[in-house]
Every structure is written in C-alpha cells, then in structure tokens.
Amino acid sequence: MPFLKLSTNVAIDQSQSEPLLSGLSQLLAKETGKPERYVMVELAGGKAMMFGGSNQPLAYLECKSIGLSATQAKSLSASISKLLTGILPLTPERIYIEFSNCPAEFWGWNGSTFG
C-alpha cells in the first residue's frame, strides 16, 4: 500500500534506476513498517521541470500510505533525501516531498479496499 513516485529533471540511466527503485522500495517498507510486497515505486527522470525559477537538478516526490504518521513523514524525508543525493546529482534543498496519509477505505487492491 505505500506508494512513492519520484519525478525529476535529472536523466536516470539503468545504472541509477535499479539502486533507486530497490533502495526506495526497501526504505519505504522499513520506515512505514509495511511488507515490501505491498510497496510500489515509480521513477520518472528527464522531465521538464523548474523550481524556484531554476532548472538546476530537482526532484518532486509523492509518498502515500495508509496510517502514515507525522513522525514517519519526517524520518522518511531525511532518509529519502539522503538516498537520492547519494545516487543523483541533487541537493536536499532542491527536493520536495508530498506526504499523504490515505484512509484504508480509500485504498484499493485486489478488487477491494483495505478498509
């Protein structure tokens, strides 16, 4: 049920996409306490994006999960930023992350919902 979508203006090649997908998936499972088999990660690199009037490397992420707490969001922000800056030419101040706590009854899977 946790979902993380990364959009960036940085081109992502195969040598970067595998560690990003795997690292973000494992990180999200660990930090939310959810089994990784429910975690979904999407990468979209090389997008036309601008932040603060500049097209310098940037990233925007959407992180959604059932039962996501403010404490988890704060921890995830630090962990995600650390992982991204270790793989891509990004700095933490050029990374925005939107966190959403989705009610179980509004999260569908396997022909039903979790609520």
N, C-alpha and C positions, 0 to 999 in steps of 0.2 A: 503493500500500500504506500510506502514512501516513494515519492517521485521527485527527481531532480532534473531540471532542464538547464543546460548551460548554453548561452548564446554569447558569441564573442566575435570581434572583428579580426582576431588572430587566426590565420590559416592553421588548421590542425592536420598534421600528417599522420600516417599509420603508426609511426614510432611513438607518437604522443597520444593518439586516441586510445590505444589499448591500456596504458597505465592510467589515463584519465578515467575511462569507463570503470575499470576494475577498482581503482583507488576510491573513486567517489561512491561506488556501489557498496564496498566494504565499510567505508567511513559512515555512510548513511545508515546502514544496518546496525553498526556498533553504537552510534550516537542516539539512535531512536529506540534501540532495544528490540527491533523487529527482525524477523528472519530475512536473510538476504534473498531468499527465493521470492519474496514479495516486493523487492526493491527494483525500481525502474530508473534508468539514467538515459538521458538524451543529450547528444552533443551537436551543436550547430556552429561550425567555425567558418571564418572567412566572410562573415555577414557585414553588410554596410551598416555601420553604427557610429554614433557620435555621443560623447558625454562631456559636459562642461565646455562645449564649443570646440572640442578637440577630437580628432580621430586616432589619437595615440592608443596603444593597446588597452582594451577594456573588456569587461565581462559583466553580463547580467544573468543571474540565476533565479529560477523559481523552485522553491523547495516546499512540497506539500506532503502532509502526513496526517493520519488520524492520531489525535492525542498529543500533538506537538506542543511542548511547553515553552515558555519564555526562556527558561534555563537551558533547554536543549537548543533553542534557536541561537542563543548567544555562543554556546560551545561550538555548534555547527559553523557559525560564521567564522570563528577563529580557525577551526580545522580545515574548512573548505578553502579559505584564503591561503593557508599555509601550503596545502596540496597544489592549488593552482599556480601559485608563484614559484613553486619548485619545478613545475613542468613547462609552463608557458611564460613568455616574457611580459608578465603582468606585475603590477604593484598593488598592494591591498587597497589603496585609496582610489583605484580605478575598477573596483569590484563592488557591484551592488547585488544584494541577495534579498529576495522577497520570500518571507516565510508565511505559510498558511496552515492553520490547524483546521482540517476538514472533518466535520461530523461524520461518524461511521455510516449513518443512514444515507449520506450523500456521496459515498464512495462505492462504485460498483465493481464487481469482479465475479467471474464465473457464472454469469446470468442472474446475479442477485446483488445485494449490498452487504456491507459488514455490520449494519445496524438492524 
